[in-house]
Amino acid sequence: MHDWKPDVVLMDIYLPDGNGLEVCRKIHPSCPSVRILFFSAFCDQATVQASVAGGASGYLRKTAAFN
């Protein structure tokens, strides 16, 4: 395990070698001060709710407009 101590983790829900929700569920209990943000093309209600229930602090669609 690395000794990294990030403040924020930015990741996608669907990872090439796994599932971001599972990663979130592993990070959150052991590092509760780390803010986990999902940045994904997928934005259905169930996925957003599952990410927040899993410990994510936020969810941003890749197609969201920036003003």
N, CA, C, O and CB atoms as a CASP TS submission, in Angstrom:
PFRMAT TS
TARGET T0000
AUTHOR 0000-0000-0000
METHOD Language model
MODEL 1
PARENT N/A
ATOM      1  N   MET     1       0.848  -1.187   0.000  1.00  0.00           N
ATOM      2  CA  MET     1       0.000   0.000   0.000  1.00  0.00           C
ATOM      3  C   MET     1       0.885   1.239   0.000  1.00  0.00           C
ATOM      4  O   MET     1       1.924   1.276   0.659  1.00  0.00           O
ATOM      5  CB  MET     1      -0.960   0.004   1.224  1.00  0.00           C
ATOM      6  N   HIS     2       0.468   2.226  -0.730  1.00  0.00           N
ATOM      7  CA  HIS     2       1.193   3.490  -0.787  1.00  0.00           C
ATOM      8  C   HIS     2       0.882   4.340   0.442  1.00  0.00           C
ATOM      9  O   HIS     2      -0.151   4.163   1.087  1.00  0.00           O
ATOM     10  CB  HIS     2       0.839   4.258  -2.072  1.00  0.00           C
ATOM     11  N   ASP     3       1.769   5.244   0.750  1.00  0.00           N
ATOM     12  CA  ASP     3       1.556   6.164   1.865  1.00  0.00           C
ATOM     13  C   ASP     3       0.956   7.483   1.408  1.00  0.00           C
ATOM     14  O   ASP     3       1.104   8.502   2.083  1.00  0.00           O
ATOM     15  CB  ASP     3       2.861   6.420   2.589  1.00  0.00           C
ATOM     16  N   TRP     4       0.291   7.471   0.283  1.00  0.00           N
ATOM     17  CA  TRP     4      -0.338   8.694  -0.227  1.00  0.00           C
ATOM     18  C   TRP     4      -1.474   9.086   0.691  1.00  0.00           C
ATOM     19  O   TRP     4      -2.173   8.234   1.241  1.00  0.00           O
ATOM     20  CB  TRP     4      -0.851   8.502  -1.679  1.00  0.00           C
ATOM     21  N   LYS     5      -1.651  10.393   0.849  1.00  0.00           N
ATOM     22  CA  LYS     5      -2.739  10.908   1.673  1.00  0.00           C
ATOM     23  C   LYS     5      -3.446  12.026   0.909  1.00  0.00           C
ATOM     24  O   LYS     5      -3.306  13.200   1.253  1.00  0.00           O
ATOM     25  CB  LYS     5      -2.208  11.420   3.050  1.00  0.00           C
ATOM     26  N   PRO     6      -4.213  11.661  -0.135  1.00  0.00           N
ATOM     27  CA  PRO     6      -4.884  12.685  -0.931  1.00  0.00           C
ATOM     28  C   PRO     6      -6.044  13.322  -0.171  1.00  0.00           C
ATOM     29  O   PRO     6      -6.621  12.723   0.737  1.00  0.00           O
ATOM     30  CB  PRO     6      -5.386  12.087  -2.238  1.00  0.00           C
ATOM     31  N   ASP     7      -6.369  14.547  -0.566  1.00  0.00           N
ATOM     32  CA  ASP     7      -7.555  15.219  -0.031  1.00  0.00           C
ATOM     33  C   ASP     7      -8.785  14.866  -0.854  1.00  0.00           C
ATOM     34  O   ASP     7      -9.899  14.787  -0.337  1.00  0.00           O
ATOM     35  CB  ASP     7      -7.352  16.743  -0.008  1.00  0.00           C
ATOM     36  N   VAL     8      -8.554  14.653  -2.173  1.00  0.00           N
ATOM     37  CA  VAL     8      -9.640  14.393  -3.111  1.00  0.00           C
ATOM     38  C   VAL     8      -9.240  13.265  -4.054  1.00  0.00           C
ATOM     39  O   VAL     8      -8.100  13.192  -4.510  1.00  0.00           O
ATOM     40  CB  VAL     8      -9.998  15.670  -3.908  1.00  0.00           C
ATOM     41  N   VAL     9     -10.195  12.392  -4.334  1.00  0.00           N
ATOM     42  CA  VAL     9     -10.024  11.360  -5.356  1.00  0.00           C
ATOM     43  C   VAL     9     -11.079  11.624  -6.425  1.00  0.00           C
ATOM     44  O   VAL     9     -12.271  11.698  -6.129  1.00  0.00           O
ATOM     45  CB  VAL     9     -10.158   9.896  -4.751  1.00  0.00           C
ATOM     46  N   LEU    10     -10.631  11.763  -7.666  1.00  0.00           N
ATOM     47  CA  LEU    10     -11.527  11.981  -8.799  1.00  0.00           C
ATOM     48  C   LEU    10     -11.461  10.745  -9.671  1.00  0.00           C
ATOM     49  O   LEU    10     -10.388  10.385 -10.156  1.00  0.00           O
ATOM     50  CB  LEU    10     -11.145  13.274  -9.608  1.00  0.00           C
ATOM     51  N   MET    11     -12.601  10.084  -9.879  1.00  0.00           N
ATOM     52  CA  MET    11     -12.589   8.870 -10.697  1.00  0.00           C
ATOM     53  C   MET    11     -13.915   8.661 -11.395  1.00  0.00           C
ATOM     54  O   MET    11     -14.926   9.285 -11.072  1.00  0.00           O
ATOM     55  CB  MET    11     -12.260   7.657  -9.845  1.00  0.00           C
ATOM     56  N   ASP    12     -13.876   7.769 -12.355  1.00  0.00           N
ATOM     57  CA  ASP    12     -15.068   7.393 -13.111  1.00  0.00           C
ATOM     58  C   ASP    12     -15.758   6.230 -12.407  1.00  0.00           C
ATOM     59  O   ASP    12     -15.137   5.517 -11.618  1.00  0.00           O
ATOM     60  CB  ASP    12     -14.706   7.017 -14.577  1.00  0.00           C
ATOM     61  N   ILE    13     -17.019   6.045 -12.689  1.00  0.00           N
ATOM     62  CA  ILE    13     -17.754   4.900 -12.158  1.00  0.00           C
ATOM     63  C   ILE    13     -17.219   3.616 -12.776  1.00  0.00           C
ATOM     64  O   ILE    13     -16.993   2.627 -12.079  1.00  0.00           O
ATOM     65  CB  ILE    13     -19.271   5.044 -12.428  1.00  0.00           C
ATOM     66  N   TYR    14     -17.019   3.641 -14.090  1.00  0.00           N
ATOM     67  CA  TYR    14     -16.553   2.454 -14.807  1.00  0.00           C
ATOM     68  C   TYR    14     -15.080   2.599 -15.110  1.00  0.00           C
ATOM     69  O   TYR    14     -14.679   3.462 -15.891  1.00  0.00           O
ATOM     70  CB  TYR    14     -17.355   2.234 -16.110  1.00  0.00           C
ATOM     71  N   LEU    15     -14.273   1.754 -14.488  1.00  0.00           N
ATOM     72  CA  LEU    15     -12.830   1.768 -14.659  1.00  0.00           C
ATOM     73  C   LEU    15     -12.420   0.623 -15.581  1.00  0.00           C
ATOM     74  O   LEU    15     -13.120  -0.387 -15.651  1.00  0.00           O
ATOM     75  CB  LEU    15     -12.110   1.660 -13.291  1.00  0.00           C
ATOM     76  N   PRO    16     -11.299   0.763 -16.289  1.00  0.00           N
ATOM     77  CA  PRO    16     -10.875  -0.298 -17.201  1.00  0.00           C
ATOM     78  C   PRO    16     -10.674  -1.652 -16.507  1.00  0.00           C
ATOM     79  O   PRO    16     -10.877  -2.703 -17.115  1.00  0.00           O
ATOM     80  CB  PRO    16      -9.594   0.110 -17.884  1.00  0.00           C
ATOM     81  N   ASP    17     -10.280  -1.617 -15.253  1.00  0.00           N
ATOM     82  CA  ASP    17      -9.999  -2.871 -14.554  1.00  0.00           C
ATOM     83  C   ASP    17     -10.876  -3.085 -13.328  1.00  0.00           C
ATOM     84  O   ASP    17     -10.525  -3.865 -12.443  1.00  0.00           O
ATOM     85  CB  ASP    17      -8.556  -2.909 -14.145  1.00  0.00           C
ATOM     86  N   GLY    18     -12.010  -2.401 -13.272  1.00  0.00           N
ATOM     87  CA  GLY    18     -12.874  -2.581 -12.114  1.00  0.00           C
ATOM     88  C   GLY    18     -14.038  -1.618 -12.083  1.00  0.00           C
ATOM     89  O   GLY    18     -14.442  -1.067 -13.107  1.00  0.00           O
ATOM     90  N   ASN    19     -14.570  -1.424 -10.889  1.00  0.00           N
ATOM     91  CA  ASN    19     -15.760  -0.624 -10.683  1.00  0.00           C
ATOM     92  C   ASN    19     -15.451   0.479  -9.674  1.00  0.00           C
ATOM     93  O   ASN    19     -15.028   0.194  -8.554  1.00  0.00           O
ATOM     94  CB  ASN    19     -16.941  -1.502 -10.204  1.00  0.00           C
ATOM     95  N   GLY    20     -15.660   1.725 -10.061  1.00  0.00           N
ATOM     96  CA  GLY    20     -15.384   2.851  -9.184  1.00  0.00           C
ATOM     97  C   GLY    20     -16.187   2.831  -7.902  1.00  0.00           C
ATOM     98  O   GLY    20     -15.708   3.294  -6.867  1.00  0.00           O
ATOM     99  N   LEU    21     -17.409   2.300  -7.948  1.00  0.00           N
ATOM    100  CA  LEU    21     -18.219   2.213  -6.729  1.00  0.00           C
ATOM    101  C   LEU    21     -17.568   1.295  -5.708  1.00  0.00           C
ATOM    102  O   LEU    21     -17.572   1.590  -4.512  1.00  0.00           O
ATOM    103  CB  LEU    21     -19.632   1.717  -7.055  1.00  0.00           C
ATOM    104  N   GLU    22     -17.011   0.188  -6.169  1.00  0.00           N
ATOM    105  CA  GLU    22     -16.323  -0.726  -5.248  1.00  0.00           C
ATOM    106  C   GLU    22     -15.089  -0.065  -4.651  1.00  0.00           C
ATOM    107  O   GLU    22     -14.813  -0.219  -3.461  1.00  0.00           O
ATOM    108  CB  GLU    22     -15.927  -2.025  -5.970  1.00  0.00           C
ATOM    109  N   VAL    23     -14.351   0.665  -5.468  1.00  0.00           N
ATOM    110  CA  VAL    23     -13.170   1.387  -4.974  1.00  0.00           C
ATOM    111  C   VAL    23     -13.594   2.406  -3.922  1.00  0.00           C
ATOM    112  O   VAL    23     -12.953   2.526  -2.877  1.00  0.00           O
ATOM    113  CB  VAL    23     -12.420   2.091  -6.142  1.00  0.00           C
ATOM    114  N   CYS    24     -14.666   3.137  -4.194  1.00  0.00           N
ATOM    115  CA  CYS    24     -15.192   4.129  -3.255  1.00  0.00           C
ATOM    116  C   CYS    24     -15.559   3.477  -1.931  1.00  0.00           C
ATOM    117  O   CYS    24     -15.250   4.014  -0.867  1.00  0.00           O
ATOM    118  CB  CYS    24     -16.414   4.839  -3.850  1.00  0.00           C
ATOM    119  N   ARG    25     -16.211   2.333  -1.987  1.00  0.00           N
ATOM    120  CA  ARG    25     -16.617   1.623  -0.765  1.00  0.00           C
ATOM    121  C   ARG    25     -15.422   1.138   0.043  1.00  0.00           C
ATOM    122  O   ARG    25     -15.535   0.936   1.252  1.00  0.00           O
ATOM    123  CB  ARG    25     -17.504   0.439  -1.116  1.00  0.00           C
ATOM    124  N   LYS    26     -14.286   0.951  -0.604  1.00  0.00           N
ATOM    125  CA  LYS    26     -13.076   0.541   0.108  1.00  0.00           C
ATOM    126  C   LYS    26     -12.328   1.742   0.681  1.00  0.00           C
ATOM    127  O   LYS    26     -11.788   1.669   1.785  1.00  0.00           O
ATOM    128  CB  LYS    26     -12.157  -0.249  -0.823  1.00  0.00           C
ATOM    129  N   ILE    27     -12.295   2.846  -0.064  1.00  0.00           N
ATOM    130  CA  ILE    27     -11.574   4.034   0.381  1.00  0.00           C
ATOM    131  C   ILE    27     -12.281   4.706   1.550  1.00  0.00           C
ATOM    132  O   ILE    27     -11.652   5.031   2.557  1.00  0.00           O
ATOM    133  CB  ILE    27     -11.417   5.020  -0.768  1.00  0.00           C
ATOM    134  N   HIS    28     -13.574   4.911   1.419  1.00  0.00           N
ATOM    135  CA  HIS    28     -14.320   5.729   2.376  1.00  0.00           C
ATOM    136  C   HIS    28     -14.186   5.275   3.837  1.00  0.00           C
ATOM    137  O   HIS    28     -13.899   6.113   4.692  1.00  0.00           O
ATOM    138  CB  HIS    28     -15.765   5.728   1.997  1.00  0.00           C
ATOM    139  N   PRO    29     -14.376   4.013   4.157  1.00  0.00           N
ATOM    140  CA  PRO    29     -14.272   3.616   5.574  1.00  0.00           C
ATOM    141  C   PRO    29     -12.871   3.785   6.160  1.00  0.00           C
ATOM    142  O   PRO    29     -12.721   4.130   7.332  1.00  0.00           O
ATOM    143  CB  PRO    29     -14.696   2.178   5.728  1.00  0.00           C
ATOM    144  N   SER    30     -11.846   3.539   5.340  1.00  0.00           N
ATOM    145  CA  SER    30     -10.482   3.622   5.870  1.00  0.00           C
ATOM    146  C   SER    30      -9.912   5.033   5.821  1.00  0.00           C
ATOM    147  O   SER    30      -8.956   5.332   6.536  1.00  0.00           O
ATOM    148  CB  SER    30      -9.577   2.691   5.103  1.00  0.00           C
ATOM    149  N   CYS    31     -10.478   5.903   4.994  1.00  0.00           N
ATOM    150  CA  CYS    31     -10.007   7.297   4.857  1.00  0.00           C
ATOM    151  C   CYS    31     -11.213   8.221   4.770  1.00  0.00           C
ATOM    152  O   CYS    31     -11.443   8.809   3.713  1.00  0.00           O
ATOM    153  CB  CYS    31      -9.092   7.469   3.593  1.00  0.00           C
ATOM    154  N   PRO    32     -11.989   8.372   5.832  1.00  0.00           N
ATOM    155  CA  PRO    32     -13.232   9.148   5.763  1.00  0.00           C
ATOM    156  C   PRO    32     -13.044  10.631   5.465  1.00  0.00           C
ATOM    157  O   PRO    32     -13.996  11.292   5.052  1.00  0.00           O
ATOM    158  CB  PRO    32     -13.964   9.011   7.044  1.00  0.00           C
ATOM    159  N   SER    33     -11.844  11.170   5.662  1.00  0.00           N
ATOM    160  CA  SER    33     -11.635  12.592   5.370  1.00  0.00           C
ATOM    161  C   SER    33     -11.379  12.852   3.888  1.00  0.00           C
ATOM    162  O   SER    33     -11.428  14.000   3.445  1.00  0.00           O
ATOM    163  CB  SER    33     -10.470  13.122   6.186  1.00  0.00           C
ATOM    164  N   VAL    34     -11.107  11.800   3.119  1.00  0.00           N
ATOM    165  CA  VAL    34     -10.875  11.943   1.680  1.00  0.00           C
ATOM    166  C   VAL    34     -12.212  12.163   0.988  1.00  0.00           C
ATOM    167  O   VAL    34     -13.161  11.412   1.212  1.00  0.00           O
ATOM    168  CB  VAL    34     -10.147  10.692   1.097  1.00  0.00           C
ATOM    169  N   ARG    35     -12.288  13.177   0.158  1.00  0.00           N
ATOM    170  CA  ARG    35     -13.498  13.463  -0.610  1.00  0.00           C
ATOM    171  C   ARG    35     -13.395  12.736  -1.940  1.00  0.00           C
ATOM    172  O   ARG    35     -12.429  12.916  -2.681  1.00  0.00           O
ATOM    173  CB  ARG    35     -13.695  15.002  -0.823  1.00  0.00           C
ATOM    174  N   ILE    36     -14.393  11.917  -2.238  1.00  0.00           N
ATOM    175  CA  ILE    36     -14.413  11.135  -3.468  1.00  0.00           C
ATOM    176  C   ILE    36     -15.436  11.755  -4.405  1.00  0.00           C
ATOM    177  O   ILE    36     -16.612  11.887  -4.064  1.00  0.00           O
ATOM    178  CB  ILE    36     -14.743   9.635  -3.186  1.00  0.00           C
ATOM    179  N   LEU    37     -14.975  12.131  -5.585  1.00  0.00           N
ATOM    180  CA  LEU    37     -15.837  12.733  -6.595  1.00  0.00           C
ATOM    181  C   LEU    37     -15.841  11.853  -7.831  1.00  0.00           C
ATOM    182  O   LEU    37     -14.789  11.437  -8.316  1.00  0.00           O
ATOM    183  CB  LEU    37     -15.373  14.169  -6.944  1.00  0.00           C
ATOM    184  N   PHE    38     -17.031  11.575  -8.332  1.00  0.00           N
ATOM    185  CA  PHE    38     -17.150  10.815  -9.568  1.00  0.00           C
ATOM    186  C   PHE    38     -17.340  11.772 -10.727  1.00  0.00           C
ATOM    187  O   PHE    38     -18.084  12.748 -10.637  1.00  0.00           O
ATOM    188  CB  PHE    38     -18.316   9.810  -9.492  1.00  0.00           C
ATOM    189  N   PHE    39     -16.657  11.472 -11.808  1.00  0.00           N
ATOM    190  CA  PHE    39     -16.721  12.243 -13.044  1.00  0.00           C
ATOM    191  C   PHE    39     -17.001  11.219 -14.130  1.00  0.00           C
ATOM    192  O   PHE    39     -16.099  10.486 -14.534  1.00  0.00           O
ATOM    193  CB  PHE    39     -15.379  13.073 -13.323  1.00  0.00           C
ATOM    194  N   SER    40     -18.244  11.156 -14.610  1.00  0.00           N
ATOM    195  CA  SER    40     -18.629  10.047 -15.469  1.00  0.00           C
ATOM    196  C   SER    40     -19.605  10.475 -16.559  1.00  0.00           C
ATOM    197  O   SER    40     -20.317  11.470 -16.424  1.00  0.00           O
ATOM    198  CB  SER    40     -19.239   8.942 -14.643  1.00  0.00           C
ATOM    199  N   ALA    41     -19.619   9.711 -17.623  1.00  0.00           N
ATOM    200  CA  ALA    41     -20.583   9.926 -18.703  1.00  0.00           C
ATOM    201  C   ALA    41     -21.942   9.340 -18.328  1.00  0.00           C
ATOM    202  O   ALA    41     -22.964   9.713 -18.904  1.00  0.00           O
ATOM    203  CB  ALA    41     -20.073   9.298 -20.018  1.00  0.00           C
ATOM    204  N   PHE    42     -21.951   8.433 -17.374  1.00  0.00           N
ATOM    205  CA  PHE    42     -23.178   7.777 -16.960  1.00  0.00           C
ATOM    206  C   PHE    42     -23.792   8.532 -15.793  1.00  0.00           C
ATOM    207  O   PHE    42     -23.115   8.804 -14.801  1.00  0.00           O
ATOM    208  CB  PHE    42     -22.915   6.308 -16.581  1.00  0.00           C
ATOM    209  N   CYS    43     -25.071   8.870 -15.908  1.00  0.00           N
ATOM    210  CA  CYS    43     -25.666   9.721 -14.883  1.00  0.00           C
ATOM    211  C   CYS    43     -27.111   9.347 -14.575  1.00  0.00           C
ATOM    212  O   CYS    43     -27.942  10.231 -14.368  1.00  0.00           O
ATOM    213  CB  CYS    43     -25.600  11.163 -15.313  1.00  0.00           C
ATOM    214  N   ASP    44     -27.421   8.075 -14.541  1.00  0.00           N
ATOM    215  CA  ASP    44     -28.784   7.717 -14.166  1.00  0.00           C
ATOM    216  C   ASP    44     -28.954   7.856 -12.654  1.00  0.00           C
ATOM    217  O   ASP    44     -27.980   7.805 -11.904  1.00  0.00           O
ATOM    218  CB  ASP    44     -29.121   6.275 -14.626  1.00  0.00           C
ATOM    219  N   GLN    45     -30.166   8.026 -12.227  1.00  0.00           N
ATOM    220  CA  GLN    45     -30.478   8.282 -10.818  1.00  0.00           C
ATOM    221  C   GLN    45     -29.939   7.188  -9.894  1.00  0.00           C
ATOM    222  O   GLN    45     -29.408   7.489  -8.825  1.00  0.00           O
ATOM    223  CB  GLN    45     -31.983   8.408 -10.636  1.00  0.00           C
ATOM    224  N   ALA    46     -30.069   5.936 -10.294  1.00  0.00           N
ATOM    225  CA  ALA    46     -29.619   4.825  -9.452  1.00  0.00           C
ATOM    226  C   ALA    46     -28.106   4.854  -9.254  1.00  0.00           C
ATOM    227  O   ALA    46     -27.623   4.576  -8.156  1.00  0.00           O
ATOM    228  CB  ALA    46     -30.039   3.487 -10.069  1.00  0.00           C
ATOM    229  N   THR    47     -27.359   5.186 -10.294  1.00  0.00           N
ATOM    230  CA  THR    47     -25.900   5.238 -10.198  1.00  0.00           C
ATOM    231  C   THR    47     -25.461   6.377  -9.288  1.00  0.00           C
ATOM    232  O   THR    47     -24.562   6.204  -8.465  1.00  0.00           O
ATOM    233  CB  THR    47     -25.272   5.402 -11.591  1.00  0.00           C
ATOM    234  N   VAL    48     -26.085   7.531  -9.431  1.00  0.00           N
ATOM    235  CA  VAL    48     -25.752   8.674  -8.574  1.00  0.00           C
ATOM    236  C   VAL    48     -26.069   8.344  -7.119  1.00  0.00           C
ATOM    237  O   VAL    48     -25.255   8.618  -6.237  1.00  0.00           O
ATOM    238  CB  VAL    48     -26.527   9.943  -9.021  1.00  0.00           C
ATOM    239  N   GLN    49     -27.216   7.769  -6.858  1.00  0.00           N
ATOM    240  CA  GLN    49     -27.597   7.412  -5.487  1.00  0.00           C
ATOM    241  C   GLN    49     -26.656   6.363  -4.907  1.00  0.00           C
ATOM    242  O   GLN    49     -26.292   6.439  -3.733  1.00  0.00           O
ATOM    243  CB  GLN    49     -29.038   6.896  -5.451  1.00  0.00           C
ATOM    244  N   ALA    50     -26.258   5.385  -5.718  1.00  0.00           N
ATOM    245  CA  ALA    50     -25.335   4.347  -5.242  1.00  0.00           C
ATOM    246  C   ALA    50     -23.970   4.941  -4.921  1.00  0.00           C
ATOM    247  O   ALA    50     -23.314   4.514  -3.970  1.00  0.00           O
ATOM    248  CB  ALA    50     -25.190   3.230  -6.291  1.00  0.00           C
ATOM    249  N   SER    51     -23.539   5.924  -5.709  1.00  0.00           N
ATOM    250  CA  SER    51     -22.229   6.530  -5.447  1.00  0.00           C
ATOM    251  C   SER    51     -22.245   7.308  -4.132  1.00  0.00           C
ATOM    252  O   SER    51     -21.295   7.224  -3.354  1.00  0.00           O
ATOM    253  CB  SER    51     -21.822   7.461  -6.608  1.00  0.00           C
ATOM    254  N   VAL    52     -23.299   8.052  -3.880  1.00  0.00           N
ATOM    255  CA  VAL    52     -23.407   8.811  -2.625  1.00  0.00           C
ATOM    256  C   VAL    52     -23.561   7.859  -1.441  1.00  0.00           C
ATOM    257  O   VAL    52     -22.961   8.078  -0.388  1.00  0.00           O
ATOM    258  CB  VAL    52     -24.606   9.795  -2.681  1.00  0.00           C
ATOM    259  N   ALA    53     -24.353   6.814  -1.605  1.00  0.00           N
ATOM    260  CA  ALA    53     -24.519   5.824  -0.537  1.00  0.00           C
ATOM    261  C   ALA    53     -23.206   5.111  -0.240  1.00  0.00           C
ATOM    262  O   ALA    53     -22.971   4.680   0.889  1.00  0.00           O
ATOM    263  CB  ALA    53     -25.595   4.802  -0.918  1.00  0.00           C
ATOM    264  N   GLY    54     -22.348   4.986  -1.257  1.00  0.00           N
ATOM    265  CA  GLY    54     -21.061   4.328  -1.084  1.00  0.00           C
ATOM    266  C   GLY    54     -19.988   5.208  -0.489  1.00  0.00           C
ATOM    267  O   GLY    54     -18.882   4.742  -0.215  1.00  0.00           O
ATOM    268  N   GLY    55     -20.300   6.487  -0.282  1.00  0.00           N
ATOM    269  CA  GLY    55     -19.349   7.385   0.356  1.00  0.00           C
ATOM    270  C   GLY    55     -18.853   8.535  -0.493  1.00  0.00           C
ATOM    271  O   GLY    55     -18.042   9.338  -0.031  1.00  0.00           O
ATOM    272  N   ALA    56     -19.320   8.632  -1.718  1.00  0.00           N
ATOM    273  CA  ALA    56     -18.882   9.729  -2.590  1.00  0.00           C
ATOM    274  C   ALA    56     -19.425  11.071  -2.090  1.00  0.00           C
ATOM    275  O   ALA    56     -20.527  11.149  -1.548  1.00  0.00           O
ATOM    276  CB  ALA    56     -19.341   9.478  -4.046  1.00  0.00           C
ATOM    277  N   SER    57     -18.632  12.112  -2.282  1.00  0.00           N
ATOM    278  CA  SER    57     -19.042  13.460  -1.885  1.00  0.00           C
ATOM    279  C   SER    57     -19.766  14.187  -3.006  1.00  0.00           C
ATOM    280  O   SER    57     -20.476  15.162  -2.763  1.00  0.00           O
ATOM    281  CB  SER    57     -17.835  14.268  -1.450  1.00  0.00           C
ATOM    282  N   GLY    58     -19.588  13.712  -4.234  1.00  0.00           N
ATOM    283  CA  GLY    58     -20.223  14.378  -5.353  1.00  0.00           C
ATOM    284  C   GLY    58     -20.126  13.579  -6.632  1.00  0.00           C
ATOM    285  O   GLY    58     -19.404  12.586  -6.714  1.00  0.00           O
ATOM    286  N   TYR    59     -20.874  14.035  -7.638  1.00  0.00           N
ATOM    287  CA  TYR    59     -20.970  13.348  -8.913  1.00  0.00           C
ATOM    288  C   TYR    59     -21.121  14.407  -9.987  1.00  0.00           C
ATOM    289  O   TYR    59     -22.010  15.254  -9.905  1.00  0.00           O
ATOM    290  CB  TYR    59     -22.161  12.333  -8.937  1.00  0.00           C
ATOM    291  N   LEU    60     -20.272  14.368 -10.981  1.00  0.00           N
ATOM    292  CA  LEU    60     -20.327  15.340 -12.073  1.00  0.00           C
ATOM    293  C   LEU    60     -20.370  14.615 -13.397  1.00  0.00           C
ATOM    294  O   LEU    60     -19.541  13.745 -13.664  1.00  0.00           O
ATOM    295  CB  LEU    60     -19.124  16.299 -12.024  1.00  0.00           C
ATOM    296  N   ARG    61     -21.335  14.972 -14.232  1.00  0.00           N
ATOM    297  CA  ARG    61     -21.417  14.384 -15.568  1.00  0.00           C
ATOM    298  C   ARG    61     -20.338  14.965 -16.460  1.00  0.00           C
ATOM    299  O   ARG    61     -20.045  16.158 -16.394  1.00  0.00           O
ATOM    300  CB  ARG    61     -22.804  14.619 -16.186  1.00  0.00           C
ATOM    301  N   LYS    62     -19.752  14.129 -17.287  1.00  0.00           N
ATOM    302  CA  LYS    62     -18.720  14.593 -18.227  1.00  0.00           C
ATOM    303  C   LYS    62     -19.297  15.579 -19.234  1.00  0.00           C
ATOM    304  O   LYS    62     -18.560  16.378 -19.811  1.00  0.00           O
ATOM    305  CB  LYS    62     -18.090  13.402 -18.966  1.00  0.00           C
ATOM    306  N   THR    63     -20.596  15.529 -19.445  1.00  0.00           N
ATOM    307  CA  THR    63     -21.228  16.428 -20.398  1.00  0.00           C
ATOM    308  C   THR    63     -21.773  17.698 -19.754  1.00  0.00           C
ATOM    309  O   THR    63     -22.430  18.493 -20.425  1.00  0.00           O
ATOM    310  CB  THR    63     -22.334  15.712 -21.105  1.00  0.00           C
ATOM    311  N   ALA    64     -21.513  17.899 -18.474  1.00  0.00           N
ATOM    312  CA  ALA    64     -22.005  19.090 -17.771  1.00  0.00           C
ATOM    313  C   ALA    64     -21.365  20.349 -18.344  1.00  0.00           C
ATOM    314  O   ALA    64     -20.176  20.361 -18.662  1.00  0.00           O
ATOM    315  CB  ALA    64     -21.718  18.990 -16.257  1.00  0.00           C
ATOM    316  N   ALA    65     -22.145  21.384 -18.471  1.00  0.00           N
ATOM    317  CA  ALA    65     -21.652  22.649 -18.993  1.00  0.00           C
ATOM    318  C   ALA    65     -20.931  23.436 -17.886  1.00  0.00           C
ATOM    319  O   ALA    65     -21.357  23.443 -16.731  1.00  0.00           O
ATOM    320  CB  ALA    65     -22.817  23.481 -19.582  1.00  0.00           C
ATOM    321  N   PHE    66     -19.868  24.074 -18.257  1.00  0.00           N
ATOM    322  CA  PHE    66     -19.145  24.942 -17.327  1.00  0.00           C
ATOM    323  C   PHE    66     -19.399  26.372 -17.712  1.00  0.00           C
ATOM    324  O   PHE    66     -19.223  26.748 -18.871  1.00  0.00           O
ATOM    325  CB  PHE    66     -17.626  24.636 -17.322  1.00  0.00           C
ATOM    326  N   ASN    67     -19.805  27.166 -16.768  1.00  0.00           N
ATOM    327  CA  ASN    67     -20.086  28.590 -17.027  1.00  0.00           C
ATOM    328  C   ASN    67     -19.104  29.456 -16.284  1.00  0.00           C
ATOM    329  O   ASN    67     -19.172  30.682 -16.371  1.00  0.00           O
ATOM    330  CB  ASN    67     -21.525  28.959 -16.620  1.00  0.00           C
TER
END
